[in-house]
Amino acid sequence: MEKLEECYKVVQQSSSKGIRAVEVAEKLGVHRTTAHDYLNTLELMGRVYNQHGLWFAKEPADIKPIVVNVLAEIKEEIEKIREDYVKGNMKEADRRLFLLVFTKLSNIKLPENLKKEIEELINEYNEKLKIPTRQILFLDKKAIYERELRAAEEMIPEFLRVIEKLYIKQEEEE
């Protein structure tokens, strides 16, 4: 976290004219790939932005608390998934869950215990999706589709239970 702060300060000091990632790397004494990682993380956090290869710091007043924003978006998305699930719209609930897990959740640092639980659920879900060779060979699309829906129906409540821990923990801390 302190390297991110250092990176932010370097960008902030050069913000009037902007700074290239290579220059940030030189000032921090890190490889340019590492500097890009720092800058991209800061961009995800809403603290810097990139314009034509130059990085600029945002003013503190323009920086929104990323965790609160992301958690609010996650909470909202969970409600939509739950709504689709209750209505029996498994395909949409499954699609939303997939996007949530592989976009929003992959962009934030999860507590290790939640990360592990989510990884276990992904593995269990993939096991349930394994399609017998016979169905693939005969292109039994209906059987494959039904298998996907059954897996979604079984696993969505489990994913929601685990993901909800993330914002429940945050609310308790506030």
Secondary structure, DSSP 8 states (H G I E B T S, - for coil): -HHHHHHHHHHHHTTTT-B-HHHHHHHHTS-HHHHHHHHHHHHHTTSEEEETTEEEE--GGG---HHHHHHHHHHHHHHHHHHHHHTT-HHHHHHHHHHIIIIIGGGS---HHHHHHHHHHHHHHHHHH---HHHHHTT-HHHHHHHHHHHHHHHHHHHHHHHHHHHHHHHHH-
